Amino acid sequence: MGIYDMSGNVREWCNDWYDMDYYGKSPNDNPQGPTDGTLRVIRGGSWQLSDQKCRVSSRMSEGHNTHDRTMGFRLAHP
């Protein structure tokens, strides 16, 4: 059991607010993300995107009410 790599299936919604410049001004250890914003972070890629974007480090943004067949979320149980 465990979490397995699902990169490439769908882009994943994250709970973090998006700020394009955040990592340039964030702490080096365990950055928590902005405390507010208008866009949410989307990570990874989907079957529809280029291989360059099908990486966990690929970070995009979307409005909280955006939806399409290439986005989803992952439930994880500790």
Backbone torsions as a table, in degrees:
resi	resn	phi	psi	omega
1	MET	NA	162.4	178.4
2	GLY	145.2	-179.4	176.9
3	ILE	-91.0	130.8	-179.1
4	TYR	-110.7	154.8	-179.1
5	ASP	-64.4	121.7	179.9
6	MET	-118.3	15.2	-177.9
7	SER	-54.7	135.2	177.2
8	GLY	101.6	-15.7	179.0
9	ASN	-78.6	-63.5	175.7
10	VAL	-140.9	155.0	171.7
11	ARG	-70.4	145.0	-174.3
12	GLU	-109.8	128.1	173.1
13	TRP	-64.6	139.5	173.4
14	CYS	-119.3	158.2	-179.8
15	ASN	-77.3	-12.5	-176.6
16	ASP	-72.7	144.3	169.5
17	TRP	-75.5	151.3	-178.0
18	TYR	-97.3	134.6	171.9
19	ASP	-144.8	112.6	-175.1
20	MET	-54.3	-33.8	-176.0
21	ASP	-98.8	6.4	-172.5
22	TYR	-57.4	-47.4	-175.2
23	TYR	-67.5	-19.0	175.0
24	GLY	-73.3	-21.0	-178.0
25	LYS	-123.3	5.1	-177.1
26	SER	-84.8	163.9	173.6
27	PRO	-66.6	151.5	-179.9
28	ASN	-71.5	-33.9	-177.7
29	ASP	-98.5	120.3	174.1
30	ASN	52.2	59.3	177.3
31	PRO	-62.8	134.4	-175.7
32	GLN	-94.8	-9.9	-178.5
33	GLY	89.1	165.7	178.9
34	PRO	-61.1	154.1	-179.5
35	THR	-83.6	-14.9	177.2
36	ASP	-156.9	174.3	-179.9
37	GLY	167.3	-171.7	178.8
38	THR	-116.9	-17.0	-179.4
39	LEU	-119.8	150.4	177.3
40	ARG	-104.6	154.6	179.2
41	VAL	-77.7	137.5	171.5
42	ILE	-119.6	130.0	-179.3
43	ARG	-118.9	157.1	176.6
44	GLY	80.0	-168.8	-178.8
45	GLY	-133.7	178.7	179.5
46	SER	-127.5	174.7	178.6
47	TRP	-59.6	-18.3	-174.6
48	GLN	-94.1	-11.9	-175.2
49	LEU	-100.8	167.6	179.7
50	SER	-67.6	160.8	-179.2
51	ASP	-64.1	-25.1	176.8
52	GLN	-63.1	-31.4	-178.2
53	LYS	-93.8	-5.1	179.6
54	CYS	-90.3	54.0	178.2
55	ARG	-133.1	148.3	179.3
56	VAL	-60.5	-30.9	-179.5
57	SER	-75.2	-10.5	176.3
58	SER	-69.6	121.4	-173.6
59	ARG	-125.8	120.5	-179.5
60	MET	-126.7	-177.8	177.7
61	SER	-137.0	153.8	176.5
62	GLU	-149.2	154.4	172.4
63	GLY	-66.7	152.6	-174.5
64	HIS	-64.6	-18.1	-178.9
65	ASN	-106.0	10.7	178.1
66	THR	-76.5	140.7	175.6
67	HIS	-150.6	145.9	170.6
68	ASP	-162.1	178.2	-173.7
69	ARG	-76.0	-2.6	179.6
70	THR	-103.5	6.8	-179.4
71	MET	-121.9	147.0	178.1
72	GLY	-159.7	-162.7	176.2
73	PHE	-148.5	163.0	-177.5
74	ARG	-117.6	130.6	174.0
75	LEU	-94.7	132.9	178.7
76	ALA	-129.6	134.6	178.3
77	HIS	-108.1	129.7	-178.3
78	PRO	-66.3	NA	NA
